[in-house]
Amino acid sequence: MTGERAAGTDTADGLPIRRRAETDGCSCLDCRNVDAATTRRSVLDTVQWSLGLCRAYPSILLFGVCLVTAGVGVDALGARYLPSPVVRLLDILMAAGFVLGLRAYVATLTARELTGSSLAPWPWCRRAIVRTLLLAVVVLALVFVIAAASTALTFALFGALVVGGMLPPGGPLHQPGFLAAVAVSVGLLLVPVFYVLFKCWFALEACIIGRYGPVDAIRVSWGLTTTYRGKVLRLTAVVILSLGASYVAALTPSVSGPLGTLLSSLGPLVGALGELTAVLWYAVSAHLYVQGVLDA
């Protein structure tokens, strides 16, 4: 991996990688200490580069294994020995550590490798903790506002149907008006939320690698997901499929016979491996962010 670093002077502090118009001083690749090969990699090349990053930094997989193991332990032992609120809190912490902490760490190592910085990963990561937490708060607040607006529209829709006589109060729930209203309300709630989450796909990388504030990180991510919509959609689909494997174990209670026995024994292993593959896609996302802002 180190052989791909630019030949310029080493950037000990790691320059933020931002859009050209938002870069202080010269924005050429040499001044940013970024190898020109970074901008030419295809998606497949990016995946191969990300695999190399994981091999070069075993701490990535170690971090992931620790979080996955802790999550499995909480699910297996927490319900037996801990109160339910404590188990839920631990689950939230494990999920936040995997989605935010591990992804931030991978983004840090990606930036360190692509810019040839000599700054140790953990000091760089510590600098981004507050920024990452603020970003999470801003994104959650944005999702909450959208969900609240969608809920208000849903109540207004049902109210309009009742006033218009299309949905009589106390009428049967299977009538077409009610079913259509439920379908529209679900769409009003889910579609905007998933759209916003998709547009914020690169926000964390913008915070870590570009050192943007939370609002600016969302703005940059919004632009990148518009420009590279196809790439991000394919990456999102692969991530969802990979993480979906983590729910194989949930299917075992409904399957009987030899197949159920096989799923019961392999389900947790397949689930853990499915979660660990997210590490690779975190690296791919970080690399795609760098390509996007260098091209912008």
N, C-alpha and C positions, 0 to 999 in steps of 0.2 A: 504493500500500500504506500509506503513512504516514497517509493520510486516515482509516484505520480505527482509529487508535490512540485510546485513551480520552482524554477531555479533562482528566483529573486531572493532578496534578503528575508530571513525568517521573521515572521510577524509574531513576536512573543506574546502579545496580548490578544491576538486574534481579531482582525478587523471585522466589523459587522458586514454581512453581505446583503446589500440593499439594491433597490432599483437604481439605475444609472443617474437619474435626475435627483435622487436623494442621497447620493454618495458624496462625501466631502473630498475635495481634491480630484485627482485624476481617477476615472472609473474604468480604465483598461484592465485587462486580466493580469498583466504583469504587476501593476501597482496594487492590485487586490491580492496578489500572490496566489492566484488560482490557475491551475493547469488548464490549457485550452481544451484538452480532451474531455473535461467535465461538460462542456457545452455540446459536445458531439455524440455523447452516448445515447443509444437507443434505449427503449424500455428494457429490452433483454440485457443489454450491456449494463444498465443500471442495477438490475437484479443481481447480475454476476458481481458487480462492484460491491453491492451490499453484502453479499455472501462473504466476500473477502474482508469487509469491515468486521463482520462478526467473528471471523477466524483470527483477525489481527488483535481483537479486543475480547478475550474470553470473558471479561467482566460483564459484557452485555448479556450473554446467555446465563451466567451465574446469577446476575440480578433478576433475570426473568424466571429462572428455576426457583429461586428463593420466594418470589412473589406468588408463583403458581402453587408451590408446595404449601406455603402459608395459607393460601385460599382454600386448598383441598383440606388442610388440617382443620380450618375453621368450620367448614361445612360438615366434616366427618365427626369432629369431637365437640364442636361448639354447642350444638343442640343438646348434647347429653350433659355437658358440665357447666354451661354458661346460660344466663338468662337471654331470652329472645332479643331484647333491645341491644344487648352487648354484641350478640352475634351479627345483627344487622349493621351495627356501627363498624365492626371489624370487616364485614363484607364490603362496605362502602370504602373503607380505608384501603383495602387490598385492591379494589377496582381503581381507585384514584391513583394508587401507586403504580399500577400497571399501565393505565391509560395516560396519566400525566407524568409521573416520575420516570418511568422507563423510557417513554417516548422522548422526554426532555433530555435524558442521558444519551440516547442514541443520536438525537439531533446535535448535541454538544460534540460528540465524537465525530460526527459527519463534518461539522464545520471545522473542527480541529484538523481533520485529515485533509480536507479540500483546500484549506488555507495555509497548511504547513505551520500552524501555530505550535509553539513549544509549551504553552500554558497547560498545566495538568488538568484533566477533565473535571475533577471534583470542584476546584475553585471556580472554574467557569460555570459549572452547573449551579453552584451556590448563588452566584450572582443573578441567576435567572429564576430562582425559586419564587421570590415575591412577584416578579412580572408574570410568571406562569399562573400563580394563584389568583392574581387580579384578572388575568384573562379568563380563567374558569368562572369567576364570579360574573364577569361581564357577559359571557356567552350564556350562562344559566339565567341571568336576568333577562337577556334578550329572548330566550326561549320561553321564559315565564310570561313575559309581556305578550308574546305571540299566542301562547296557549290561552291566556286570559281573554284576549281579543276574539279568538276562535270560539271560546266558550260563550262569550256574550253574543256573538253572531248566531250560535246554535240556539240559545234561548230565544233570540229574536225570531229565528226561523220557525221554531215550534209555536211561538206566540202568534205569528202571522197565520200559520196553518189553522190554529184553533179559532182565531177571530174570523178567518175566511170560511170557516165551516168545513174545511177539508180534513180536519182532524178533530172530531167531536170529543170533548172531555169524557174520559171513562170509556172510550170506544175500544174495540179489540185491538191488540197490539200487532196483529198480523195484517191489518189493512194496508193497502199500498201507500197511502199518505204517510203513515208512521214509518214504514220501512224505507221509503225514499228520504224522509227527513233524517233518519239515523245514518244512512249512507252518506248524505251530504255533510252532516255534522262531523262524521269521522274524517271525511276528506278535508273539511275546514280545519280540523285540529292537527291531523298527522302531516298532510302535505306541506304546509308552511314550516312546521318544526323540522322535518327532515330536509327541506330545502335550505333552511338557515344553517343547519349542522353541516350540510354538504358544502355550502359556501365558506364555512369557517374551517375547512379541512386543513389548510396550511397556516392557520393562525398561530398555532403553537410553535411551528418552525420559524415563523416570522418573529415571534417574541425571542426565541433562543438564538437563532442564527443571525437575524437581522437586527435584534435588540430594539424592536419597535415596542411602543406602549400597547396596551390591550386594544384600544379603539383603532389605532393605526394598523395593528396586526390583522384585525378583522377586515379593514379596508384593503390591505394588500392581498389577503387571501381571497377576498371577493373578486378582485381583478384577475388573479391567477387561475381560479377555478372557472372563470369565464373564458379566458384565453386557451386554457388546456383542458377544456371540459371533457373531451374524449378520453384523454389519459387518466384523468381523475376518476371518471366513471368506471373505467376498467379496473383501476386500482381499488376503488371502493368495493366493487363486486367481488374481487379476489379476497379482500380483507374480510368481508361479510361471510364468504364461504369458509375461509380459514377459521374464523372465530365460531362459526356455526358448528364446527366439529366438536367444540367444547360442550355442546348440549346433547351429544350422543347418549351420554349416561342417563339423561332425563327420559329417554325412550324405553329404557329397560323394563320399567314396571308394566308397560302395556304390551310387552312381547313375551310370549311363553315358548316353551319347548327349547330345543338345542340352540336356536338363534338367540333366544332371550338369555340363556346361560353364557353364550359367547359375548353378547353385548354387555352383560353384567361384568365380565372379567376384563374386556378390552375397553369398555366405555370410558373409565377414568383416564386410562393411558392415552386414548385417542383425543379426549378432551384436552388434556395437558399439552399434547403435541400441537393441537390446533391453536391453543393460546400462544404457545411459544413461536409459532410461525409469524405471529404479529410483529415480532422483533424485526424480522426481515422487511416487512412492509413499512415499519417505522423508518428504517434506513432508506428505503426507496422514496418515501414521502419527503424526507429531508433532502435527498439528492434532487428530486424533481423541483422542490422549492428553489434550490440554488440555481438550477438550470433556468427556471422561470424568471427569476429576478435578474439574472445575467443577460437574458435575452430581451428583457423589458427596456 
